[in-house]
């Protein structure tokens, strides 16, 4: 996603990798906890929200990259890609939301918003980069 | 925006990578600048102008001059 050649890009990767590792461990741990201990009350709420924390970490790492990237063109490419990603995700989710209401389209879990955004941003970035070649 | 980056670079026999190193940006950035698809910020324009020892107006042409 970022420019791997720049120091900021390398720092992004260094932040991204451990955060994703924590994410995988957290998802597995929480899933195990709910299957084996049937937690209730505030503990259940805290456990259920736990897998989202590493994803917030990814958003933080993206923000840090934008702050630290000294190459303004690379920063610009990422900002344009993020805006396309947000626009496409919100457009898609808006349409799907009404389909859910009026024609009983399958309910889309809201946690998918961020992965959908990441996918849309990744695809958008290919087009943004091609435009500047 | 039209510019003379490619000519100035060729005069010095620098590759895009050489110029990228000197300006501390990526090679893609140099390419986007040279093709006129990306306009530099004022700070980057000043760095480019200083590197080539010319004024910004002598390198970039906004078509209004």
N, CA and C atoms of all chains as a GROMACS GRO file, in nm:
protein
  594
    1UNK      N    1   0.082  -0.119   0.000
    1UNK     CA    2   0.000   0.000   0.000
    1UNK      C    3   0.085   0.124   0.000
    2UNK      N    4   0.189   0.126   0.084
    2UNK     CA    5   0.274   0.244   0.095
    2UNK      C    6   0.395   0.228   0.005
    3UNK      N    7   0.480   0.330   0.001
    3UNK     CA    8   0.601   0.324  -0.079
    3UNK      C    9   0.709   0.253   0.002
    4UNK      N   10   0.740   0.126  -0.031
    4UNK     CA   11   0.830   0.047   0.054
    4UNK      C   12   0.974   0.098   0.053
    5UNK      N   13   1.006   0.182  -0.045
    5UNK     CA   14   1.144   0.229  -0.057
    5UNK      C   15   1.177   0.340   0.043
    6UNK      N   16   1.076   0.409   0.094
    6UNK     CA   17   1.103   0.523   0.182
    6UNK      C   18   1.114   0.478   0.328
    7UNK      N   19   1.186   0.556   0.410
    7UNK     CA   20   1.194   0.522   0.553
    7UNK      C   21   1.055   0.513   0.617
    8UNK      N   22   0.964   0.604   0.578
    8UNK     CA   23   0.829   0.600   0.634
    8UNK      C   24   0.756   0.473   0.593
    9UNK      N   25   0.779   0.431   0.468
    9UNK     CA   26   0.716   0.308   0.419
    9UNK      C   27   0.767   0.186   0.495
   10UNK      N   28   0.899   0.186   0.522
   10UNK     CA   29   0.957   0.074   0.597
   10UNK      C   30   0.904   0.072   0.741
   11UNK      N   31   0.889   0.193   0.800
   11UNK     CA   32   0.833   0.199   0.936
   11UNK      C   33   0.688   0.150   0.938
   12UNK      N   34   0.613   0.182   0.830
   12UNK     CA   35   0.475   0.135   0.821
   12UNK      C   36   0.471  -0.018   0.826
   13UNK      N   37   0.558  -0.082   0.744
   13UNK     CA   38   0.562  -0.228   0.740
   13UNK      C   39   0.598  -0.284   0.878
   14UNK      N   40   0.696  -0.218   0.944
   14UNK     CA   41   0.739  -0.263   1.078
   14UNK      C   42   0.626  -0.253   1.179
   15UNK      N   43   0.535  -0.157   1.159
   15UNK     CA   44   0.421  -0.144   1.251
   15UNK      C   45   0.310  -0.240   1.212
   16UNK      N   46   0.290  -0.253   1.078
   16UNK     CA   47   0.179  -0.333   1.026
   16UNK      C   48   0.192  -0.480   1.065
   17UNK      N   49   0.315  -0.535   1.048
   17UNK     CA   50   0.335  -0.680   1.070
   17UNK      C   51   0.298  -0.724   1.212
   18UNK      N   52   0.356  -0.662   1.317
   18UNK     CA   53   0.321  -0.707   1.452
   18UNK      C   54   0.173  -0.685   1.484
   19UNK      N   55   0.115  -0.576   1.434
   19UNK     CA   56  -0.026  -0.549   1.461
   19UNK      C   57  -0.114  -0.658   1.398
   20UNK      N   58  -0.079  -0.700   1.276
   20UNK     CA   59  -0.156  -0.808   1.213
   20UNK      C   60  -0.139  -0.939   1.288
   21UNK      N   61  -0.016  -0.962   1.340
   21UNK     CA   62   0.008  -1.083   1.419
   21UNK      C   63  -0.080  -1.081   1.544
   22UNK      N   64  -0.086  -0.964   1.610
   22UNK     CA   65  -0.172  -0.950   1.728
   22UNK      C   66  -0.318  -0.975   1.690
   23UNK      N   67  -0.358  -0.926   1.571
   23UNK     CA   68  -0.496  -0.944   1.525
   23UNK      C   69  -0.530  -1.092   1.514
   24UNK      N   70  -0.442  -1.168   1.448
   24UNK     CA   71  -0.468  -1.312   1.428
   24UNK      C   72  -0.478  -1.382   1.563
   25UNK      N   73  -0.383  -1.353   1.653
   25UNK     CA   74  -0.383  -1.415   1.785
   25UNK      C   75  -0.511  -1.378   1.861
   26UNK      N   76  -0.551  -1.249   1.851
   26UNK     CA   77  -0.670  -1.202   1.923
   26UNK      C   78  -0.796  -1.270   1.872
   27UNK      N   79  -0.809  -1.280   1.739
   27UNK     CA   80  -0.928  -1.345   1.681
   27UNK      C   81  -0.936  -1.490   1.728
   28UNK      N   82  -0.821  -1.560   1.722
   28UNK     CA   83  -0.819  -1.700   1.764
   28UNK      C   84  -0.851  -1.710   1.913
   29UNK      N   85  -0.789  -1.622   1.993
   29UNK     CA   86  -0.808  -1.625   2.139
   29UNK      C   87  -0.952  -1.597   2.177
   30UNK      N   88  -1.011  -1.495   2.116
   30UNK     CA   89  -1.149  -1.457   2.150
   30UNK      C   90  -1.245  -1.567   2.107
   31UNK      N   91  -1.221  -1.622   1.989
   31UNK     CA   92  -1.307  -1.729   1.941
   31UNK      C   93  -1.299  -1.850   2.036
   32UNK      N   94  -1.177  -1.880   2.082
   32UNK     CA   95  -1.160  -1.990   2.177
   32UNK      C   96  -1.233  -1.958   2.308
   33UNK      N   97  -1.218  -1.830   2.356
   33UNK     CA   98  -1.279  -1.791   2.483
   33UNK      C   99  -1.432  -1.805   2.477
   34UNK      N  100  -1.492  -1.764   2.366
   34UNK     CA  101  -1.638  -1.772   2.356
   34UNK      C  102  -1.686  -1.915   2.342
   35UNK      N  103  -1.604  -2.000   2.279
   35UNK     CA  104  -1.644  -2.140   2.263
   35UNK      C  105  -1.630  -2.218   2.392
   36UNK      N  106  -1.530  -2.184   2.471
   36UNK     CA  107  -1.500  -2.271   2.585
   36UNK      C  108  -1.549  -2.217   2.719
   37UNK      N  109  -1.565  -2.083   2.733
   37UNK     CA  110  -1.599  -2.031   2.866
   37UNK      C  111  -1.734  -1.959   2.872
   38UNK      N  112  -1.797  -1.934   2.760
   38UNK     CA  113  -1.924  -1.863   2.756
   38UNK      C  114  -1.926  -1.741   2.848
   39UNK      N  115  -1.843  -1.642   2.819
   39UNK     CA  116  -1.837  -1.522   2.903
   39UNK      C  117  -1.967  -1.442   2.894
   40UNK      N  118  -1.997  -1.365   3.001
   40UNK     CA  119  -2.119  -1.283   3.002
   40UNK      C  120  -2.086  -1.142   3.049
   41UNK      N  121  -2.183  -1.052   3.036
   41UNK     CA  122  -2.171  -0.916   3.088
   41UNK      C  123  -2.059  -0.837   3.028
   42UNK      N  124  -2.000  -0.746   3.107
   42UNK     CA  125  -1.894  -0.657   3.056
   42UNK      C  126  -1.774  -0.734   3.001
   43UNK      N  127  -1.742  -0.848   3.061
   43UNK     CA  128  -1.629  -0.929   3.013
   43UNK      C  129  -1.654  -0.973   2.869
   44UNK      N  130  -1.778  -1.017   2.843
   44UNK     CA  131  -1.812  -1.061   2.708
   44UNK      C  132  -1.800  -0.945   2.609
   45UNK      N  133  -1.846  -0.827   2.652
   45UNK     CA  134  -1.839  -0.709   2.565
   45UNK      C  135  -1.694  -0.673   2.535
   46UNK      N  136  -1.610  -0.673   2.641
   46UNK     CA  137  -1.469  -0.638   2.623
   46UNK      C  138  -1.400  -0.739   2.530
   47UNK      N  139  -1.428  -0.868   2.555
   47UNK     CA  140  -1.368  -0.973   2.472
   47UNK      C  141  -1.414  -0.960   2.327
   48UNK      N  142  -1.543  -0.931   2.309
   48UNK     CA  143  -1.598  -0.923   2.173
   48UNK      C  144  -1.536  -0.807   2.096
   49UNK      N  145  -1.505  -0.698   2.168
   49UNK     CA  146  -1.450  -0.580   2.100
   49UNK      C  147  -1.300  -0.593   2.075
   50UNK      N  148  -1.235  -0.687   2.146
   50UNK     CA  149  -1.088  -0.697   2.141
   50UNK      C  150  -1.030  -0.711   2.000
   51UNK      N  151  -1.090  -0.795   1.910
   51UNK     CA  152  -1.029  -0.809   1.777
   51UNK      C  153  -1.027  -0.678   1.697
   52UNK      N  154  -1.114  -0.582   1.736
   52UNK     CA  155  -1.118  -0.455   1.663
   52UNK      C  156  -0.997  -0.368   1.696
   53UNK      N  157  -0.940  -0.387   1.816
   53UNK     CA  158  -0.829  -0.299   1.858
   53UNK      C  159  -0.710  -0.304   1.762
   54UNK      N  160  -0.664  -0.425   1.721
   54UNK     CA  161  -0.552  -0.425   1.625
   54UNK      C  162  -0.588  -0.357   1.493
   55UNK      N  163  -0.718  -0.364   1.455
   55UNK     CA  164  -0.758  -0.297   1.330
   55UNK      C  165  -0.748  -0.146   1.348
   56UNK      N  166  -0.781  -0.097   1.469
   56UNK     CA  167  -0.760   0.046   1.496
   56UNK      C  168  -0.611   0.077   1.484
   57UNK      N  169  -0.528  -0.020   1.524
   57UNK     CA  170  -0.382  -0.004   1.513
   57UNK      C  171  -0.339   0.012   1.367
   58UNK      N  172  -0.406  -0.060   1.277
   58UNK     CA  173  -0.374  -0.048   1.134
   58UNK      C  174  -0.408   0.094   1.086
   59UNK      N  175  -0.524   0.145   1.130
   59UNK     CA  176  -0.563   0.280   1.091
   59UNK      C  177  -0.460   0.380   1.146
   60UNK      N  178  -0.416   0.357   1.270
   60UNK     CA  179  -0.313   0.442   1.330
   60UNK      C  180  -0.184   0.437   1.246
   61UNK      N  181  -0.144   0.316   1.206
   61UNK     CA  182  -0.019   0.301   1.128
   61UNK      C  183  -0.031   0.374   0.994
   62UNK      N  184  -0.151   0.369   0.933
   62UNK     CA  185  -0.172   0.440   0.807
   62UNK      C  186  -0.160   0.591   0.829
   63UNK      N  187  -0.217   0.638   0.940
   63UNK     CA  188  -0.208   0.780   0.972
   63UNK      C  189  -0.064   0.823   0.996
   64UNK      N  190   0.012   0.739   1.068
   64UNK     CA  191   0.153   0.771   1.095
   64UNK      C  192   0.232   0.776   0.964
   65UNK      N  193   0.201   0.682   0.872
   65UNK     CA  194   0.271   0.684   0.743
   65UNK      C  195   0.247   0.816   0.672
   66UNK      N  196   0.120   0.860   0.672
   66UNK     CA  197   0.089   0.987   0.603
   66UNK      C  198   0.163   1.104   0.666
   67UNK      N  199   0.179   1.099   0.799
   67UNK     CA  200   0.250   1.206   0.868
   67UNK      C  201   0.400   1.202   0.840
   68UNK      N  202   0.454   1.079   0.827
   68UNK     CA  203   0.599   1.065   0.820
   68UNK      C  204   0.656   1.061   0.678
   69UNK      N  205   0.573   1.026   0.580
   69UNK     CA  206   0.623   1.015   0.443
   69UNK      C  207   0.671   1.152   0.394
   70UNK      N  208   0.799   1.161   0.362
   70UNK     CA  209   0.857   1.289   0.321
   70UNK      C  210   0.837   1.315   0.172
   71UNK      N  211   0.806   1.208   0.096
   71UNK     CA  212   0.786   1.220  -0.048
   71UNK      C  213   0.642   1.262  -0.074
   72UNK      N  214   0.623   1.389  -0.110
   72UNK     CA  215   0.487   1.442  -0.121
   72UNK      C  216   0.404   1.373  -0.229
   73UNK      N  217   0.469   1.328  -0.337
   73UNK     CA  218   0.395   1.260  -0.443
   73UNK      C  219   0.338   1.126  -0.392
   74UNK      N  220   0.423   1.051  -0.320
   74UNK     CA  221   0.377   0.922  -0.266
   74UNK      C  222   0.264   0.944  -0.165
   75UNK      N  223   0.277   1.049  -0.086
   75UNK     CA  224   0.172   1.083   0.011
   75UNK      C  225   0.042   1.115  -0.063
   76UNK      N  226   0.057   1.192  -0.171
   76UNK     CA  227  -0.058   1.230  -0.252
   76UNK      C  228  -0.128   1.109  -0.314
   77UNK      N  229  -0.047   1.014  -0.362
   77UNK     CA  230  -0.104   0.892  -0.421
   77UNK      C  231  -0.186   0.818  -0.316
   78UNK      N  232  -0.132   0.807  -0.194
   78UNK     CA  233  -0.204   0.734  -0.091
   78UNK      C  234  -0.331   0.808  -0.049
   79UNK      N  235  -0.322   0.940  -0.035
   79UNK     CA  236  -0.441   1.017   0.004
   79UNK      C  237  -0.552   1.002  -0.101
   80UNK      N  238  -0.515   1.011  -0.228
   80UNK     CA  239  -0.616   0.993  -0.335
   80UNK      C  240  -0.676   0.853  -0.328
   81UNK      N  241  -0.589   0.753  -0.302
   81UNK     CA  242  -0.638   0.615  -0.296
   81UNK      C  243  -0.732   0.596  -0.177
   82UNK      N  244  -0.698   0.658  -0.063
   82UNK     CA  245  -0.783   0.648   0.056
   82UNK      C  246  -0.920   0.711   0.028
   83UNK      N  247  -0.920   0.828  -0.038
   83UNK     CA  248  -1.048   0.893  -0.068
   83UNK      C  249  -1.133   0.807  -0.162
   84UNK      N  250  -1.070   0.750  -0.265
   84UNK     CA  251  -1.143   0.659  -0.354
   84UNK      C  252  -1.196   0.539  -0.275
   85UNK      N  253  -1.110   0.483  -0.190
   85UNK     CA  254  -1.150   0.368  -0.110
   85UNK      C  255  -1.270   0.400  -0.021
   86UNK      N  256  -1.265   0.515   0.046
   86UNK     CA  257  -1.376   0.556   0.133
   86UNK      C  258  -1.502   0.579   0.051
   87UNK      N  259  -1.488   0.647  -0.061
   87UNK     CA  260  -1.604   0.677  -0.145
   87UNK      C  261  -1.670   0.550  -0.197
   88UNK      N  262  -1.587   0.459  -0.249
   88UNK     CA  263  -1.641   0.335  -0.304
   88UNK      C  264  -1.707   0.252  -0.195
   89UNK      N  265  -1.641   0.244  -0.076
   89UNK     CA  266  -1.696   0.164   0.033
   89UNK      C  267  -1.830   0.221   0.079
   90UNK      N  268  -1.836   0.354   0.098
   90UNK     CA  269  -1.960   0.413   0.145
   90UNK      C  270  -2.070   0.402   0.040
   91UNK      N  271  -2.032   0.416  -0.087
   91UNK     CA  272  -2.131   0.401  -0.194
   91UNK      C  273  -2.188   0.259  -0.192
   92UNK      N  274  -2.096   0.162  -0.186
   92UNK     CA  275  -2.139   0.022  -0.185
   92UNK      C  276  -2.226  -0.012  -0.065
   93UNK      N  277  -2.183   0.033   0.054
   93UNK     CA  278  -2.258   0.001   0.175
   93UNK      C  279  -2.393   0.072   0.178
   94UNK      N  280  -2.400   0.194   0.120
   94UNK     CA  281  -2.527   0.266   0.116
   94UNK      C  282  -2.628   0.189   0.030
   95UNK      N  283  -2.584   0.147  -0.087
   95UNK     CA  284  -2.673   0.071  -0.176
   95UNK      C  285  -2.715  -0.058  -0.107
   96UNK      N  286  -2.616  -0.130  -0.050
   96UNK     CA  287  -2.647  -0.258   0.013
   96UNK      C  288  -2.742  -0.240   0.130
   97UNK      N  289  -2.725  -0.133   0.206
   97UNK     CA  290  -2.812  -0.107   0.321
   97UNK      C  291  -2.958  -0.099   0.280
   98UNK      N  292  -2.986  -0.031   0.169
   98UNK     CA  293  -3.125  -0.021   0.125
   98UNK      C  294  -3.175  -0.153   0.069
   99UNK      N  295  -3.083  -0.229   0.007
   99UNK     CA  296  -3.124  -0.362  -0.041
   99UNK      C  297  -3.164  -0.450   0.076
  100UNK      N  298  -3.092  -0.434   0.189
  100UNK     CA  299  -3.126  -0.512   0.309
  100UNK      C  300  -3.266  -0.476   0.358
  101UNK      N  301  -3.298  -0.344   0.353
  101UNK     CA  302  -3.427  -0.298   0.406
  101UNK      C  303  -3.543  -0.344   0.317
  102UNK      N  304  -3.530  -0.325   0.185
  102UNK     CA  305  -3.647  -0.342   0.100
  102UNK      C  306  -3.659  -0.477   0.030
  103UNK      N  307  -3.546  -0.542   0.002
  103UNK     CA  308  -3.561  -0.670  -0.069
  103UNK      C  309  -3.493  -0.784   0.006
  104UNK      N  310  -3.474  -0.767   0.138
  104UNK     CA  311  -3.419  -0.875   0.221
  104UNK      C  312  -3.287  -0.930   0.170
  105UNK      N  313  -3.199  -0.840   0.120
  105UNK     CA  314  -3.064  -0.885   0.084
  105UNK      C  315  -2.998  -0.935   0.213
  106UNK      N  316  -2.904  -1.032   0.200
  106UNK     CA  317  -2.839  -1.086   0.321
  106UNK      C  318  -2.775  -0.975   0.404
  107UNK      N  319  -2.790  -0.983   0.537
  107UNK     CA  320  -2.735  -0.881   0.627
  107UNK      C  321  -2.583  -0.886   0.622
  108UNK      N  322  -2.523  -0.772   0.590
  108UNK     CA  323  -2.376  -0.763   0.583
  108UNK      C  324  -2.323  -0.722   0.720
  109UNK      N  325  -2.232  -0.803   0.779
  109UNK     CA  326  -2.177  -0.765   0.910
  109UNK      C  327  -2.100  -0.633   0.900
  110UNK      N  328  -2.122  -0.543   0.995
  110UNK     CA  329  -2.061  -0.411   0.985
  110UNK      C  330  -1.908  -0.415   0.999
  111UNK      N  331  -1.856  -0.522   1.063
  111UNK     CA  332  -1.710  -0.526   1.077
  111UNK      C  333  -1.642  -0.538   0.941
  112UNK      N  334  -1.718  -0.575   0.839
  112UNK     CA  335  -1.660  -0.587   0.705
  112UNK      C  336  -1.630  -0.453   0.641
  113UNK      N  337  -1.681  -0.343   0.702
  113UNK     CA  338  -1.659  -0.211   0.642
  113UNK      C  339  -1.510  -0.182   0.621
  114UNK      N  340  -1.429  -0.212   0.723
  114UNK     CA  341  -1.285  -0.180   0.713
  114UNK      C  342  -1.212  -0.267   0.610
  115UNK      N  343  -1.231  -0.402   0.615
  115UNK     CA  344  -1.168  -0.483   0.510
  115UNK      C  345  -1.214  -0.442   0.369
  116UNK      N  346  -1.344  -0.409   0.354
  116UNK     CA  347  -1.394  -0.366   0.223
  116UNK      C  348  -1.323  -0.238   0.179
  117UNK      N  349  -1.306  -0.146   0.276
  117UNK     CA  350  -1.235  -0.021   0.248
  117UNK      C  351  -1.091  -0.050   0.204
  118UNK      N  352  -1.022  -0.141   0.276
  118UNK     CA  353  -0.883  -0.174   0.242
  118UNK      C  354  -0.876  -0.231   0.100
  119UNK      N  355  -0.971  -0.320   0.066
  119UNK     CA  356  -0.973  -0.378  -0.068
  119UNK      C  357  -0.996  -0.271  -0.173
  120UNK      N  358  -1.097  -0.185  -0.148
  120UNK     CA  359  -1.130  -0.080  -0.244
  120UNK      C  360  -1.013   0.016  -0.262
  121UNK      N  361  -0.945   0.048  -0.149
  121UNK     CA  362  -0.831   0.139  -0.154
  121UNK      C  363  -0.717   0.076  -0.235
  122UNK      N  364  -0.695  -0.054  -0.215
  122UNK     CA  365  -0.588  -0.123  -0.287
  122UNK      C  366  -0.612  -0.122  -0.437
  123UNK      N  367  -0.738  -0.151  -0.475
  123UNK     CA  368  -0.771  -0.150  -0.618
  123UNK      C  369  -0.758  -0.009  -0.673
  124UNK      N  370  -0.809   0.088  -0.595
  124UNK     CA  371  -0.803   0.228  -0.640
  124UNK      C  372  -0.658   0.272  -0.660
  125UNK      N  373  -0.569   0.225  -0.571
  125UNK     CA  374  -0.430   0.269  -0.579
  125UNK      C  375  -0.365   0.228  -0.711
  126UNK      N  376  -0.403   0.109  -0.760
  126UNK     CA  377  -0.348   0.064  -0.888
  126UNK      C  378  -0.387   0.162  -0.998
  127UNK      N  379  -0.513   0.209  -0.994
  127UNK     CA  380  -0.560   0.303  -1.097
  127UNK      C  381  -0.495   0.440  -1.080
  128UNK      N  382  -0.484   0.484  -0.953
  128UNK     CA  383  -0.423   0.615  -0.926
  128UNK      C  384  -0.279   0.615  -0.976
  129UNK      N  385  -0.204   0.508  -0.945
  129UNK     CA  386  -0.063   0.501  -0.988
  129UNK      C  387  -0.052   0.497  -1.140
  130UNK      N  388  -0.146   0.427  -1.205
  130UNK     CA  389  -0.140   0.417  -1.350
  130UNK      C  390  -0.161   0.554  -1.415
  131UNK      N  391  -0.246   0.636  -1.350
  131UNK     CA  392  -0.274   0.768  -1.406
  131UNK      C  393  -0.150   0.857  -1.406
  132UNK      N  394  -0.060   0.834  -1.312
  132UNK     CA  395   0.059   0.919  -1.300
  132UNK      C  396   0.178   0.866  -1.378
  133UNK      N  397   0.160   0.749  -1.443
  133UNK     CA  398   0.275   0.694  -1.517
  133UNK      C  399   0.295   0.761  -1.651
  134UNK      N  400   0.168   2.051  -1.531
  134UNK     CA  401   0.237   2.174  -1.573
  134UNK      C  402   0.363   2.138  -1.653
  135UNK      N  403   0.382   2.212  -1.765
  135UNK     CA  404   0.502   2.187  -1.847
  135UNK      C  405   0.627   2.226  -1.767
  136UNK      N  406   0.734   2.154  -1.791
  136UNK     CA  407   0.859   2.188  -1.721
  136UNK      C  408   0.979   2.136  -1.800
  137UNK      N  409   1.097   2.184  -1.761
  137UNK     CA  410   1.220   2.149  -1.833
  137UNK      C  411   1.305   2.047  -1.756
  138UNK      N  412   1.241   1.976  -1.664
  138UNK     CA  413   1.316   1.883  -1.579
  138UNK      C  414   1.396   1.780  -1.660
  139UNK      N  415   1.331   1.723  -1.762
  139UNK     CA  416   1.394   1.616  -1.839
  139UNK      C  417   1.520   1.669  -1.910
  140UNK      N  418   1.507   1.791  -1.966
  140UNK     CA  419   1.621   1.854  -2.036
  140UNK      C  420   1.734   1.882  -1.938
  141UNK      N  421   1.698   1.944  -1.825
  141UNK     CA  422   1.800   1.979  -1.725
  141UNK      C  423   1.870   1.854  -1.673
  142UNK      N  424   1.794   1.748  -1.657
  142UNK     CA  425   1.850   1.622  -1.609
  142UNK      C  426   1.944   1.564  -1.714
  143UNK      N  427   1.901   1.567  -1.841
  143UNK     CA  428   1.982   1.512  -1.949
  143UNK      C  429   2.113   1.590  -1.965
  144UNK      N  430   2.105   1.723  -1.948
  144UNK     CA  431   2.225   1.807  -1.959
  144UNK      C  432   2.332   1.763  -1.858
  145UNK      N  433   2.286   1.716  -1.744
  145UNK     CA  434   2.381   1.673  -1.640
  145UNK      C  435   2.409   1.523  -1.647
  146UNK      N  436   2.345   1.457  -1.744
  146UNK     CA  437   2.365   1.314  -1.763
  146UNK      C  438   2.321   1.234  -1.640
  147UNK      N  439   2.211   1.282  -1.577
  147UNK     CA  440   2.158   1.210  -1.461
  147UNK      C  441   2.043   1.121  -1.507
  148UNK      N  442   2.031   1.004  -1.444
  148UNK     CA  443   1.912   0.921  -1.466
  148UNK      C  444   1.800   0.972  -1.376
  149UNK      N  445   1.679   0.923  -1.397
  149UNK     CA  446   1.568   0.959  -1.307
  149UNK      C  447   1.602   0.921  -1.164
  150UNK      N  448   1.669   0.806  -1.149
  150UNK     CA  449   1.707   0.760  -1.015
  150UNK      C  450   1.808   0.854  -0.951
  151UNK      N  451   1.903   0.906  -1.031
  151UNK     CA  452   2.002   1.001  -0.979
  151UNK      C  453   1.933   1.125  -0.925
  152UNK      N  454   1.841   1.179  -1.007
  152UNK     CA  455   1.770   1.300  -0.965
  152UNK      C  456   1.684   1.272  -0.841
  153UNK      N  457   1.623   1.153  -0.840
  153UNK     CA  458   1.540   1.114  -0.725
  153UNK      C  459   1.624   1.114  -0.597
  154UNK      N  460   1.745   1.056  -0.605
  154UNK     CA  461   1.835   1.052  -0.489
  154UNK      C  462   1.870   1.192  -0.442
  155UNK      N  463   1.901   1.280  -0.539
  155UNK     CA  464   1.943   1.415  -0.502
  155UNK      C  465   1.830   1.495  -0.438
  156UNK      N  466   1.706   1.464  -0.479
  156UNK     CA  467   1.592   1.537  -0.422
  156UNK      C  468   1.528   1.462  -0.304
  157UNK      N  469   1.581   1.343  -0.276
  157UNK     CA  470   1.528   1.257  -0.170
  157UNK      C  471   1.380   1.227  -0.188
  158UNK      N  472   1.346   1.191  -0.314
  158UNK     CA  473   1.210   1.145  -0.344
  158UNK      C  474   1.223   1.014  -0.422
  159UNK      N  475   1.109   0.951  -0.454
  159UNK     CA  476   1.113   0.824  -0.528
  159UNK      C  477   1.128   0.851  -0.678
  160UNK      N  478   1.168   0.747  -0.752
  160UNK     CA  479   1.182   0.762  -0.896
  160UNK      C  480   1.047   0.787  -0.961
  161UNK      N  481   0.940   0.727  -0.905
  161UNK     CA  482   0.805   0.750  -0.958
  161UNK      C  483   0.768   0.898  -0.950
  162UNK      N  484   0.818   0.963  -0.841
  162UNK     CA  485   0.789   1.106  -0.823
  162UNK      C  486   0.853   1.186  -0.935
  163UNK      N  487   0.980   1.154  -0.968
  163UNK     CA  488   1.048   1.224  -1.077
  163UNK      C  489   0.973   1.204  -1.208
  164UNK      N  490   0.930   1.080  -1.232
  164UNK     CA  491   0.858   1.050  -1.355
  164UNK      C  492   0.727   1.130  -1.364
  165UNK      N  493   0.653   1.133  -1.252
  165UNK     CA  494   0.525   1.206  -1.251
  165UNK      C  495   0.548   1.356  -1.272
  166UNK      N  496   0.660   1.408  -1.218
  166UNK     CA  497   0.692   1.549  -1.236
  166UNK      C  498   0.729   1.577  -1.382
  167UNK      N  499   0.818   1.493  -1.437
  167UNK     CA  500   0.867   1.515  -1.574
  167UNK      C  501   0.756   1.509  -1.677
  168UNK      N  502   0.661   1.418  -1.657
  168UNK     CA  503   0.552   1.405  -1.754
  168UNK      C  504   0.446   1.514  -1.733
  169UNK      N  505   0.467   1.599  -1.630
  169UNK     CA  506   0.373   1.708  -1.605
  169UNK      C  507   0.242   1.661  -1.544
  170UNK      N  508   0.238   1.535  -1.497
  170UNK     CA  509   0.113   1.483  -1.440
  170UNK      C  510   0.098   1.520  -1.294
  171UNK      N  511   0.210   1.550  -1.229
  171UNK     CA  512   0.204   1.593  -1.089
  171UNK      C  513   0.280   1.725  -1.075
  172UNK      N  514   0.213   1.825  -1.018
  172UNK     CA  515   0.277   1.954  -0.992
  172UNK      C  516   0.335   1.955  -0.852
  173UNK      N  517   0.463   1.993  -0.837
  173UNK     CA  518   0.525   1.989  -0.704
  173UNK      C  519   0.468   2.098  -0.612
  174UNK      N  520   0.479   2.076  -0.483
  174UNK     CA  521   0.446   2.181  -0.387
  174UNK      C  522   0.550   2.292  -0.401
  175UNK      N  523   0.522   2.407  -0.342
  175UNK     CA  524   0.619   2.517  -0.348
  175UNK      C  525   0.753   2.477  -0.285
  176UNK      N  526   0.754   2.412  -0.166
  176UNK     CA  527   0.884   2.372  -0.109
  176UNK      C  528   0.964   2.280  -0.202
  177UNK      N  529   0.897   2.182  -0.267
  177UNK     CA  530   0.970   2.092  -0.356
  177UNK      C  531   1.018   2.167  -0.481
  178UNK      N  532   0.934   2.259  -0.530
  178UNK     CA  533   0.974   2.339  -0.646
  178UNK      C  534   1.100   2.420  -0.614
  179UNK      N  535   1.107   2.475  -0.492
  179UNK     CA  536   1.228   2.549  -0.451
  179UNK      C  537   1.350   2.458  -0.445
  180UNK      N  538   1.331   2.335  -0.392
  180UNK     CA  539   1.444   2.241  -0.384
  180UNK      C  540   1.495   2.208  -0.524
  181UNK      N  541   1.401   2.187  -0.618
  181UNK     CA  542   1.439   2.155  -0.756
  181UNK      C  543   1.514   2.273  -0.817
  182UNK      N  544   1.460   2.394  -0.796
  182UNK     CA  545   1.523   2.514  -0.852
  182UNK      C  546   1.664   2.533  -0.799
  183UNK      N  547   1.682   2.512  -0.668
  183UNK     CA  548   1.816   2.528  -0.607
  183UNK      C  549   1.913   2.424  -0.660
  184UNK      N  550   1.863   2.301  -0.676
  184UNK     CA  551   1.950   2.193  -0.724
  184UNK      C  552   2.005   2.227  -0.863
  185UNK      N  553   1.921   2.285  -0.950
  185UNK     CA  554   1.965   2.318  -1.085
  185UNK      C  555   2.019   2.460  -1.095
  186UNK      N  556   2.018   2.535  -0.985
  186UNK     CA  557   2.071   2.670  -0.986
  186UNK      C  558   1.994   2.765  -1.076
  187UNK      N  559   1.863   2.742  -1.086
  187UNK     CA  560   1.779   2.829  -1.170
  187UNK      C  561   1.656   2.872  -1.090
  188UNK      N  562   1.583   2.971  -1.147
  188UNK     CA  563   1.461   3.014  -1.079
  188UNK      C  564   1.348   2.914  -1.110
  189UNK      N  565   1.245   2.914  -1.026
  189UNK     CA  566   1.131   2.825  -1.048
  189UNK      C  567   1.067   2.854  -1.184
  190UNK      N  568   1.055   2.984  -1.219
  190UNK     CA  569   0.992   3.021  -1.348
  190UNK      C  570   1.072   2.971  -1.467
  191UNK      N  571   1.204   2.956  -1.448
  191UNK     CA  572   1.288   2.910  -1.559
  191UNK      C  573   1.272   2.760  -1.582
  192UNK      N  574   1.218   2.690  -1.481
  192UNK     CA  575   1.203   2.545  -1.492
  192UNK      C  576   1.058   2.506  -1.522
  193UNK      N  577   0.964   2.573  -1.452
  193UNK     CA  578   0.822   2.539  -1.469
  193UNK      C  579   0.749   2.648  -1.546
  194UNK      N  580   0.657   2.604  -1.633
  194UNK     CA  581   0.581   2.697  -1.714
  194UNK      C  582   0.432   2.670  -1.695
  195UNK      N  583   0.362   2.765  -1.633
  195UNK     CA  584   0.219   2.743  -1.608
  195UNK      C  585   0.134   2.788  -1.727
  196UNK      N  586   0.200   2.828  -1.836
  196UNK     CA  587   0.128   2.865  -1.957
  196UNK      C  588   0.064   3.003  -1.950
  197UNK      N  589   0.090   3.076  -1.840
  197UNK     CA  590   0.028   3.209  -1.823
  197UNK      C  591   0.128   3.320  -1.854
  198UNK      N  592   0.256   3.282  -1.862
  198UNK     CA  593   0.360   3.384  -1.878
  198UNK      C  594   0.363   3.441  -2.015
   0.00000   0.00000   0.00000
